[in-house]
Amino acid sequence: MWAPGCNASIAFLHANERRPACQPARPPYNRRMPSPAGESRTEPSLIGQVIDGRYRITEQIGRGGMGVVYRGEHVSIKRPVAVKVLPAILAAVPEMRGRFEREAMAIGKIDHPNCVAVYDTGRIADGSLYLVMEFIEGELLGDKLHREGALSVNATIAILRHILRGLDHIHSAGVVHRDIKPENIILVEEAGDPHFAKILDFGIAKFADEDGAAHKTKTGAVFGTPVYMSPEQCRGSRQVDLRSDVYSLGLVLFAMVTGSPPFREGGSGDIIIAQVCETPPLPSSINPQITTALDAVIWRCLDKDPERRYQTMAELDAALAAVEQSLMPVRDALRPLPASAPTLLAPLGPTAAESATVVLRGAAADQPEPVLAPPRRQHTTTFSQVRGEVAPVLAPPRARWPVVAVSAVAT
């Protein structure tokens, strides 16, 4: 994996943030670069107030570098909403106000079931800005990873493919998210799908035709979460495009199947240097259940050179679909056959494994008599190489039900 730019100047990375060896590591998932406005500010609570005569604020549900998020409801139709408020003290800062307005414009261009929806935006009398979005009941992916650790490969792919659809729509709208991480992905159960996911927080999103340096402050600080930032974003490059989201999603994928992202030790500067210069470990070296095919997908996402990554979310989705398909034969073989399918009259045992002689009863009168393949070492789909396990052999569908044949795995 090529790592260009490792000798580039990265003086803006705040070298004084390096953590002494004796200092314990901090949790990786909620680490942000510092806000230029500081984190010690206090603002009057809006709980109990009605904003613009339409939205009653009921409780505070979050706080971050871009203000406070409240739960509320529309006073007329009683629809629950999430209200993000940028306090007046921050709204007076042109850079912060521009970021907030850019988020509103970015979400306003997006209408997709895998992305949070925006309903309204405006200004409060004291100068604060607000953004009204759909209120989503669910669990943040970051919380799920903290609670469960590594997820199964099947669950990971199911969740990722929802995120891919949302990001593909975001990119087609000319927007680059730039802050893809587990805390900005919420899992909800929708239409019986427990892996349905929505993308949140467009606070540092940019438009594709926007100056790529717009995410830098006048003092050179970089906004984002270093644990999930692409190398070009870490370097402050003007060439931050949709492939930066591919890298960030690769980091999320790595964390989902191994339990943690590849670069998490040290301070923000250490992590940024690692994103630019260091090669991540193979995911399968951490979780042996990860297949070679999935290893390859993750590594291509995490290539330091954007030209070598997947170029679109559709391309990455196709690669994950192929990985998912490679897992299908075993999963499908474990499904029960229909009642009218051919059935075994005798179980396979050591004798049958040696002679490969098993009698089957056909389900249809016109179905040809099944023929069993002789035992052989070369086989098609197998569950494993354990002695005595059964390997399905495909037969041509010449009757109402396909011919079912069983081949013993030779060892």
Sequence and secondary structure as in RCSB ss.txt:
>XXXX:A:sequence
MWAPGCNASIAFLHANERRPACQPARPPYNRRMPSPAGESRTEPSLIGQVIDGRYRITEQIGRGGMGVVYRGEHV
SIKRPVAVKVLPAILAAVPEMRGRFEREAMAIGKIDHPNCVAVYDTGRIADGSLYLVMEFIEGELLGDKLHREGA
LSVNATIAILRHILRGLDHIHSAGVVHRDIKPENIILVEEAGDPHFAKILDFGIAKFADEDGAAHKTKTGAVFGT
PVYMSPEQCRGSRQVDLRSDVYSLGLVLFAMVTGSPPFREGGSGDIIIAQVCETPPLPSSINPQITTALDAVIWR
CLDKDPERRYQTMAELDAALAAVEQSLMPVRDALRPLPASAPTLLAPLGPTAAESATVVLRGAAADQPEPVLAPP
RRQHTTTFSQVRGEVAPVLAPPRARWPVVAVSAVAT
>XXXX:A:secstr
   TTTTS  GGG GGG   TTS    STT     TT S       TT EETTTEEEEEEEEEETTEEEEEEEET
TT  EEEEEEE HHHHTSHHHHHHHHHHHHHHHT   TTB  EEEEEE TTS EEEEEE   SEEHHHHHHHH S
  HHHHHHHHHHHHHHHHHHHHTTEE    SGGGEEEEEETTEEEEEEE   TT EETTS GGGGB TT  B S 
GGG  HHHHTT S   HHHHHHHHHHHHHHHHHSS S  SS HHHHHHHHHH     GGGT TTS HHHHHHHHH
HT SSGGGS SSHHHHHHHHHHHHHHHHHHHHHTS   TTS EESS   HHHHHH    EE SSTTS        
BS  SS S S TT EEEE     SSS   EEEEB  
